Amino acid sequence: MKQLRSKILIILAVVALVGFGCETTSNDERRITNNDNFVETRHGASPWGEVDHKGVITTRFVEKVGFENTEVVEVKNVDGYLVAGIVNHHSLAMDIQSRFFKSLKESRPDVEKFIVISPDHFLAGDLISTHSFVYATPAGEVESEALGEEDVFEVEDVNIFSNEHGIGAVVPFIAREFPEAKVIPIYIRPEATRIQLQNLGESIAKRVDEKTFVVVSSDMSHYLKDEEARENDRLTLKWIEDQEWQKLQSANDDYTDSAQSFVMLEEMFETLKHQVEFELLDYAVSTDYGADPNETTSYINGFYFIAESR
């Protein structure tokens, strides 16, 4: 009887330990956002094995051979002092991503830091998120640093944005053209409030100097038929060129996937007291690359420059 009782106690102890292990979540696996919603995220070990103390994000969004083929593209020399730009993150159109950064290097070879604003496509972070991980790209590593602001949540788990192409598909071109540059990555969810975005614009303005460049990572119309996409894009380009900020800021995916970025951009220019103009560098639709004409993505790439500098 004693032996039976002992065996039962041992079994119960093992079950309790296993149950406890299943329910326990380490501090590294639990994240509480800065807004009113609780978000719990469970992640396993990094799929890339051992990483340094910062963690590494592998930019697998850019196909290596295709990336290397964009080394040779026609570069446009843009007059004026460039302070910000819009570039696509859809890697189908790598040639115009390449032209953006090569053309920027022609005009601003002095850039040492990029502030890159991206949609949080998969709603992985907080309303506004940042981090200080390292990007591993086909052209080498790019270090990032977090934007240290009260309303900006600093992500500590490298896996949270490992699938986010909004910045991951852009940094390889930064690595190639500006190999010593660092990136401040910022991800914005659609629920971010106007006040938060305006505060973000002011915060970024404080960090803009003669060595810094601001990039809005944005694709334009989504999932439309080719003809509809081009019609919408004509409107979007007009809003950008005429700085019709309110229309840009209230646009949905039929026009841009980064409406929130334009709230930040307007506030940044106002804080810096920059009178800017926009110059189109490239326009394309995914059908130009052989994609489905009934479900398109479009791209408007270009630069904001200080008007008095021409």
N, C-alpha and C positions, 0 to 999 in steps of 0.2 A: 504493500500500500504506500509506504514511504517513497519507494522507487517511482511509482506511478505519479505521486504528487510532485516529486522533484522534476520528472519529465514534463509535466503540465506547466510548472512554473517556468522552466527553461523555454518552452515553446512560446508562452505568453510574453516573456521578456524579449525574445527575438522578434516577434510580431510587433511589439511596441517600438523597438528600435527601428525596424524597417519603416513602419508608419511614420515615425518622427522624421526619418531621413527624407521621405517622399514629400512631406509637407514643408520642410524647411527651405527657405529661399535665402541665399547669401545676399549681403549688401550690394555686391556687384551685379546681382540679377534683378534687383528691385529698384524701380525708379518712380518717384512721385513728381508729377509735373507742377509748374508754378500756377496753373489755373485751378479752377474748382473741381476739375475732374481728376479722379485717381486713375493712373495708368500703371499696370504692373506688367513688366516685360521679362520673360524668361529666355535666356540665351545660353547655348552651349559654348564650348571652347571655340576660339577663332578657327575658321576653316583653313587658315593659312599656317597653322602650327604656331610655334613660338614667335612672339612679337616683342618689340622693345617696350619701354615703359609708356610710350605714347600710343602704341597700337598702329597698325597698318591697314589702310583700305586699298585693296587691289582694284585698279580701274579696268575691269574686264569689259567695259562697255565699248571700248575702242578696239576693233580688230587690227592686229599688229601689221599685217601686210598692207591693208587699206590705209592705215595711218602712215606708214612709210611712203606710200605712193603719193600722199598729199604734201610731201616735202617740196615738190615743185608745183607751185601755183602762181598765177599772175598776181603780183602785189600792187596795191593801189596806194599812191602817195596822197595822203589827206592833209590839206593845208590847215593851219590853225592849231591851237593848243588843245589836245584831246584830254577830256577829264573823265569821261564815262562812255560805256558802249553797251549795245545789245547783241548777244550772240546766241545761236541755237544750241540746244543740247541733244537734239536728235542726231545720232551718229550716222544715219543714212547719208547726211550731207556733210561729211567730214571735210570736203574740199573748201566749203565756205567758212567752216570753223578755222581751218588753217589760214585762209586768206585774212580773216579778221585779225588773228594774232601776228601774222607776218606784217600786215599793213600797220598795225599798232607799233610794232618794233621799229618800222621805218620812221615813224613820227615821234615815238616816245621810247627810245632805247634805254632811257634812264629809269624805267619803272622797276621797283624792287619789291613792291607789295601789291597784291590784288585783293580787293574786297569783292567777293563773288556772292551775289544774291540769287537764291534758287527757290522754286516752289518745293515744299515738302510733299512730293508726289504721293507717298504712301502713308502720310500722316503718322510718321514714325516718331517724331519728336514732340516738343512742346509747341506753343503758339509761334514762338520764334526760338530757334535753336542754333547752337554753334559748337565747335569742338576744336581740339588741338592735336588731331591724329596726323599721321604721315600718309601721303598718297604714293603708291607705287605705280608708275606708269611706264609705257614702252620707251619713254625718253628719259627715264630717271625718276628719282624721288622728289616730291614736293612737300615741304614742311608746311603745316598750318598752325595758326595760333587762334585761340578763342577770342571773341569779342566780349570783353568783360563789362557787361552792363546789367543792371538790376532786372530788367524785363527780358533778358536773353538767357535762356537755359543752356548751361554747358553740359553736353552729353559726355558721359564717362565710359560708356560701353561702345567699343569700336564697331560692333555688329549692327547697331541701330541704323546707321546710314550707309552700311556696306552695299546696299542695293540702290542707292540714290544716284541716278545718272545726271541730275541737274548740275552737280559740280563734278562728279566723277568722270563725265564725258568731256569736260572742258579742260581739266588740269593737265592732260597729256600735252596739249598745245602750249600751255604756259611753260611746262617743263622743257619743251624743245626750244622755244624762242627766248625764254627768260629763265635759264637754268638756275640762277641764284635767287630767284624771287620766292617769296612766301605768300601764302594765301590765308585770308580770314574768311572762312566759310560761314554763310548765314542761310538758314532754311526757314521758310515762312509757310505756315498753314493758312488755309482760307479763312479760318475763324479769327485770325489776329485782328485786333481792333484798330480803328483808324488812329487813335491816340498812341497805341503801341508802335504803329508803323511810323508815325510822325516823330516820336521819340527816337526811334531807330535811325531815321534820316538825320536828326540832329547829332546823334552819337557818331554816326559815320562821318559827318562833316568835320567833326573834331579830329578825326584821324586822317583826313585827306591832306596830303602835302605834295611837294614836287616829285616825290618818289612813289606815289600811290595812284592806283587806277581802279575805278569802280566798274564792275561788270554785272549787268543784269542778264542772267541765264534764262532765256525764254524762247519757247517755240510759240508760234502764233495760232492760227485756226486749227482745230482738231476735228477729225472724223467726218468731214463734210465731203460732198462731191466736189470734183475739181472746179467746176464753174462757180459754185457757191463759195468755195474757199477763196478764189481769186477776187471775187466781188467783196467779200468781207475784208480781205487783206488790203484792198485799196482804201477802205475806210480807216483801218488800223494805221496804215502808213500816214494817212492825212492827219490823224489825231497825234501821231508821234511828231511829225514835222511841224504841225501848228501848235504843239504843246497843249492840246486839249486834255488836260490831266484828268478832269472829272470823267470824261468818257472812257479813258483808258482804265481808270481806277474802278469803274463799275462794269467793265467788260467781263464776259464769261469765256469758256473754252472755245466758243465759236470765233473768238477774236485773238485771245492770248491766254496762256496758262499762268501768267505772272502779273495779274492786275495789281496785287498787293505791292509789288516792287515799284510800281509807278507812284504810289503814295510816298514811299520812302525817297524816291528819286526827286520828286518835286520839293519835298521838305529839305533835302540835302542841298539842292541848288539855291533855294531861298536862304538857307542858313549861311551858305558860302557867298551869297550875293552874286552868284554867277548868272550872267545873261548868256544863255547857250542857244546854239542852233544844232540841228541834226542833219548829218549827211549819210544817205543810204550807201551802203557798201555792196550788199547782195540781197536779192529777193529770189526765192525759189519755193516750189511746192514739191512734195514727195513724189508726185507723178513724173516730175522731171528726171527722177532717178529710177523710173520704171515701177513705182509702187502702185497699189490699187487706186484707180481714179475715183472710186466710190467711198473711200475712207482715207482721207488725206491728212497730212500734217504740213504746215507751211512755216517759212522762215523769213524774217526781216532782220538783217544784220546791218549795223551801222554805228556811227560815233557821234557823241555830243562833244562839241568844241565851244570854247569861249568865244562869243561873237566878236568882241573887240580885237581878238588876236589875229584876224585876217586883214 
